[in-house]
Amino acid sequence: MKKKVIISVISLACICCLAIGLIPAGADTSVISEEEIGAIVNTQTDTSLISSPFTEAVSQVRDSVVGINNYQTQSSSYGYGFGFGFGGDYGRQPSESLYGTGSGVVITSYGHVLTNYHVVEGASRITVTTSADSEEHEAVLLGYDASLDIAILQVNGLNVKPVKLGDSDALQVGEWAIVIGNPLGEKFARTVTVGIVSAVDRQVTDTSYDRYYRRYTTTNTMIQVDAAINSGNSGGGMFNMLGQLMGIPARKYSSNSFIEADVDNIGMCIPINVAKPLIEEVLRGHGGQAASAAPAAGNNGTDTSMLNKPRLGVTVATLSSSATVKLPLGAFVREVDENSPAAEAGIRKGDVIVAVNGTDTPSASAVIGMLQGLKEGDVVTVKVYRANGAAEAIRENTLDLNAIDPNGEYIDIQVTLRVIENQSSFIPAQVPAA
């Protein structure tokens, strides 16, 4: 016990000696004058003496990058189908919520905004935010190309300086790449990251879904950069040292369960030259005027009686999920009545009705709901997906997917409704795939 006490005393003495040794001999902390403190603390930086290849380019374009908000409306409902699917949803309570955010770049003084299609895909309402204020400005989707993942919006009265487009074919590997966007939303709005152009001709293959959930594969040539690209940067700008828009940040590679190796700083941008044809088409078609909103949907009434009601004249069924490998979600047309409004308008057996009057119809019952409440003589716009071999693929109550060509097209068909004696059958049950 005594030995332990002696050791503790000696240790304490050593610590005290060390502490005393930290204070310089003869030091006096009270001798620093106010002038000296001011000279140390009150300093200035002459920005004119700072040389940076980025500051000028960034100052030209940073405020031209905007935030984009994708709002989507979902309905919660309860109801009951009567008889042959002539039912409706009751207690429908549509609710709008913010689905996602992204970035965009103002490209004209008329308020045209270039972004990625996946940033605005499925939106019921789109808004744009700028650096000038905290308000959300309503935007209209003027045009898009889902396969290229580009879209063009317009905001009337948007007082934001547009950027200048560059020539992405002139990009050189090794030159600077400035990326500006809104990673993680407005919290980090107009974040600037810098890197170099790592490659100009990367072939990127994606399996994607269009707005009607038809799966397809595309291969596009993209610009690879090592500037940081994060969630929310999509649709923003990749600029060169002249402040010209050279690309649209679209995606990045990251480590996951499918990639064993660690991945850092591999981002992909869509070349601006790829987007120029769509930009030109939209500007020629709309000029400085924003398009009107999507057509209003038909009255989704709850009258279950179809007696003396105007009809399309088709037999439809809801597709099973397995069929969406080659077809979109929608009402599959199993039969078309002769001399019916559908036949006269050009709807064919094997078509998939994906929308009526601009409203998506992912099922047979959805088509029924869109037609209820309409009257004879009303003209409806029916969007169908037409795949080669779809009509021949019907095998009793199944689909032979091997007989369907995955390449098809979407067609808008104007149909004038009228009452027909031979009422067609709507079959909301799923059609399984063989």
N, C-alpha and C positions, 0 to 999 in steps of 0.2 A: 504493500500500500504506500509506503514512504517513497519508494522508487517512482511510483506513478506520479506522485505530487511533485517531485523534483523535476521530472521530465516536462510536466505541464508548465511549470514556472519558467523553465528554460525556453520552451517554445514561445510563450507569450513575450518573453524578452526579445527574442529574435524578430518577431513580427513588428514590435515597436521600433526596433532599430531600422528595419526595412522601410517602414512608413516615414520615419524621420528622414531617411536617406532620399526620399522622393522630392523633398523641398530643397531647392538650390540654396546653397549657403549665401546669406546676405540678401535673398530675394525680398522685395517689398511690393506687394500687390497694389498698393495705393498710389503708386507714382505715375500710372497711365493717365494722361490728360484727356479732356473731352475732345480736343482737336485730334489726338491720335485715334480715339475710338471712332470719331466721325470719319476719319480717313480709311479706317478698316471696314466700317459697315456701310457708309453712304457712298456706294460706287455706282457707276453707270456703264452701259455697254453701247458702243457706237456701232449700230447695225450696218452702217455704210462700209465698215471695214471688214465685215464678214463675207467671205466668198463661199457660196454654195451653189452647186449646179441645179438644185431642186427648188429653192424658195421661190424663184420667179415663176417657174412653170406651175407650181402648186397654187400660188396666189391668183393665177389667171383662171383656174378651173375648179378650185375647191368648192366654191359656193354654187357651182352649176350641177353638183351632185346632190340629188334629193333622196329623201326616204319614201318608200312605198309601203302602204298598208293594205293587206288583202283581207277583206271582211267576207265571211261566208254565213249564209243563213241555213239553219237546220230546223226541221219541224219535229216536234214530239206530238204524237197523236194516238188516239185509240179509236177503234171502230169495228165494224163487222161487215163481211161481204155477203151479199144476198145472191142466192141462185148461181147464175153463171158469171159471177164476178161483178155484177152490177151493184157494187157497193161503194161506199165512200168512207173517208176518214173524218171522224167527228172530233171536236175538241182540238183541232189543229192550232198549235201555238208556235208560230215561227219565231225563232230567236236568232239574232245576229250577234256574232262575236268575231274578235280579231283572230284570224286563222294563222297569219304569218306576216313577217316584214322582210323587206329587201331594200335594194337600192336602184336608182335610175339616174340617167344623165340627160339634161335638157339639151336638145340639139337644134331647136329653132326658136326664133323670137315669138312664135305663135303658141308656144307652150307644149311642143311635142317632146315627149320623154321616151328615150330608148331604154329597154330593160330586158331581162330574161322572161321567157314565157312561163317558166315554172314559178316565178315570183307572183304572177297574177292569175295562174291557172285556177279555175273553179270559183273565182271571186264573184260574189253577188254585188259587191261595191268595192271600189278602189279609191284610195285617197293618197295624196302626195303631201309631204312636209318639206319645208325649205329652211335654210339658215336664217331667213329674214324674220320669221315669226314662228309661233308655236301652233298655228292653226293647221287643220287638215283641209286640203283643197280637193274637191271632188274631181275625179279623173274619168275619162272615157277610153275604153279599149278600142282603138281604131283598126288595128290589124296585128296578126301574129303568124308565126310559122313554128308549129310545135316541134317539127323534126329538127329545125335549126336552133330551137330554144331561144327565139327572139320575139319581142312584142313591142308595139309602139302605142303609147298613151297620148292623150292631150288634155291639158288643163287650160280652160279659158281664163284669160287675165293673169296668167302666171308671169310675174315680173322677175324673171331670172335670166341672167345673161347666158346665151347658148355657147357651147364649146364648138371648136372647129374640128371637123373630121380629118383624119390623116389617111395615109395610104398604107395599109397593113402589109401589102406586098413588098414594100420597101424596108420592112423591119430586118434588122441584122442581129444575129446571135451575139450576145455579149453587150448590147446597148442597154442603157438604163430603162427600167420599167417602173412607173409610178402608179400605184393602185390606190384609189380613193373609194370609200364606201361606208356603209353603216353596219359594221359587225355587231351583232346582238341588239340591233335596233337603235333607237334614238339616243340611248345612253352613251353610245360611242359614235355619234353621228359624224360623218365626214372624216373618218380616220384615214391617215396617210401612211402607207407602207411603201418601201422601196426595195427593189431587187434588180436583177438583170433578166434579159430575155434568154431563157435556157435553150429553147428550140422554137422553130416557127412552123413546123409541119407535123405535129404529133397527131396520129390517127387515134381517135377516141371512139370506142364503140359502147353504146348504151342500150339497155333494154328499158323502155319507158312505156308509159300509158298515156293515151290521149284523154281529153276531157270526158269522153264517154267510156273510159276504162278499157279501151282496146289496146292490147299489148303489141308493141312493135319494136324493132331493132334498127338503130341508125348508127352510121359511122361518119364523123365529121372531123375535119382538119382544124386543129386548135393551136394556139400559142402557149407554150409552157413558160412560166415565170417562177422565180423563187421568192418573190415578194409575198408577205403573209396575206393569205385569203382565208377568211373565217365565215361562219354562218351569218348571213345578213349582207355580206359583200356582193352577193349575186346581183347582177344587173347594174353594178356601178361602172366605174371607168378605169381602164388601163391606158395611161397617157405616156407619150414620149417626152423628151426634154424640151420640145417646142410647145408643149401644152396641147398637142393634138390627140384626139381620141383614137387609139389604135386597136383597142379590143374591149370586150365585155367580160369581166370575171364571171365564170359560170360554175366552177367546182374546184375542189382540191382533193388530193389523195391523202389518206390518213391511215394509221395503223389500225387494224381491226382483226376480227377472228378469221377473216378470209385472206389476210396478208400477214405472213409470218414475220417478215422483216420490218424494222422500224422505218417509218416514212416521214420525212421532213421537207418542207418547202417545195412541194410539187403542186403548183396551181395551174389551172387551164383557163384560157380566155378565148372567146369567140372573136375571130378577126373582124374588124370593122367592115372590110370589103365584102364579107359574107352577108352583112346586114344591109348594105347599101341598096340592093334591088328592092327589098321590102320598104325601106325608107322612101325611095323614089316613088314607088307605087302608091303609098299612103299619101304622100305630099301632092301627087298629081290628082288623086281622088278626092282629097278633102281640103287642100289649101289651108287657109287660116281658120276654117270653121270646124268646130267639133261636131262629131256625129251625134245623133240623138241616142237616147238610151235604148236598150233592147226592147223589142215589141212586148206589149203587155200580154200576160198569159190569159187564157180563157177562164171563164168563171168556173171554179171548182165546186159545184153545187153538190147537194146530197140527195137529189131526187133519184131513187133507184128504179123508177119505171122508165123503160126505153121504148114503150109503145108510142108510135107516131113521132119518134125523135129522129132527127137527122143523123146519118151515120156515114162512116167512111166506106163500109162494105168490105171488111177484111176479117179474117180469123187470125187472132194473135195469141201468143203464149210467151210467158217470161222465160228467158234463157237461164240455164243452170250456170253456176260460176265456172264450171270446167270449160264451158263453151267460149268464155272470154279470152281463151288462148288466141283465137283467131277472130272473134267477133266482139263488138262492144256490148255493154249492158243495154238492154232495151227490150222492146216488144217484137218478137220474131213473127213475121207474117207467114203463116202456114198456108193460107188460101186467100185469093182475091175473087170476090163475086163478079160475075160477068155484068157488064153495063152499070157497074157501081161507080160512085164518085172516085173511089181509089183507082179503079181500072182506067177510067177516063183520064185521070191525072197522070197516070204512069207508074203508080206503085206496083211492085211485082212480088210474086211469091218468092220468099227467101230474103227479102229486105228486112232490115232491123230498124224499127222506128225508135230513134234516140231522143227526139225532141219534138214538141208541138208548140208553135207560136213562141219559140225561143226558150221554152222551159224544158229542162231535161226530163225524159220519161224512161227511167231505168227498169220499168216493169210494165206488164200488160195493164195492171190496175191503174198505173199512173196515166196511161193513155186514156183510159175510161174517164178518169177524173177530169182530164183536160177537155174532153168532149161534152161532158155534162153541162147543161145550162146554155149551150149554144143552140142557135135556131137555124132553120132551113134557109139556105142562101148565104150563110156565113162562110167566109173564105179563111181557111187555116193554112199555115205554113208547116208542113211536115218534113222534118229532116230524117232521112234514112241513110243507113250504111248499106252499100250494095257490094257484096263479095262474089267473085266468080265461083260458080258451082254450088252456091248456097241452096238454090231451089232443088237441085238434084240430090243434095245431101240429106233431104228429109226421108227417113226410113220409119214409116209408121209414126211412133211417138218419140223417136230419137233422132239425133243428128249424127251423120257420119262426118266427123271433122276432117278425115283424110281426103274427103272429096271437095273441101273448101279451099280455094286459093286465098292465102293470107293477105294478098294485095287487093284492095278494094278502094272505094271512094265514097265520100259523103255527098249527098244530093239534097237540095232543097226543092220540095214539090208543093205547088199551090193546089189545094183541094177545095172545091166548093161543095159544102155539105147539102144533102137533101134526104128526105124520107124515102126509104126503100122497103119494099114489101118483104123481101127475103132477108130477115135480120141475120147478120153474121154472128158467129160465136166468139166471145172473148174468153180465153181460157187462162186465168192468172196462174195456174199451176206451172211449175218449172218444166221445161223440156230438157230431159237429160241428154248428155252426149254419149254416143255409142263408143 
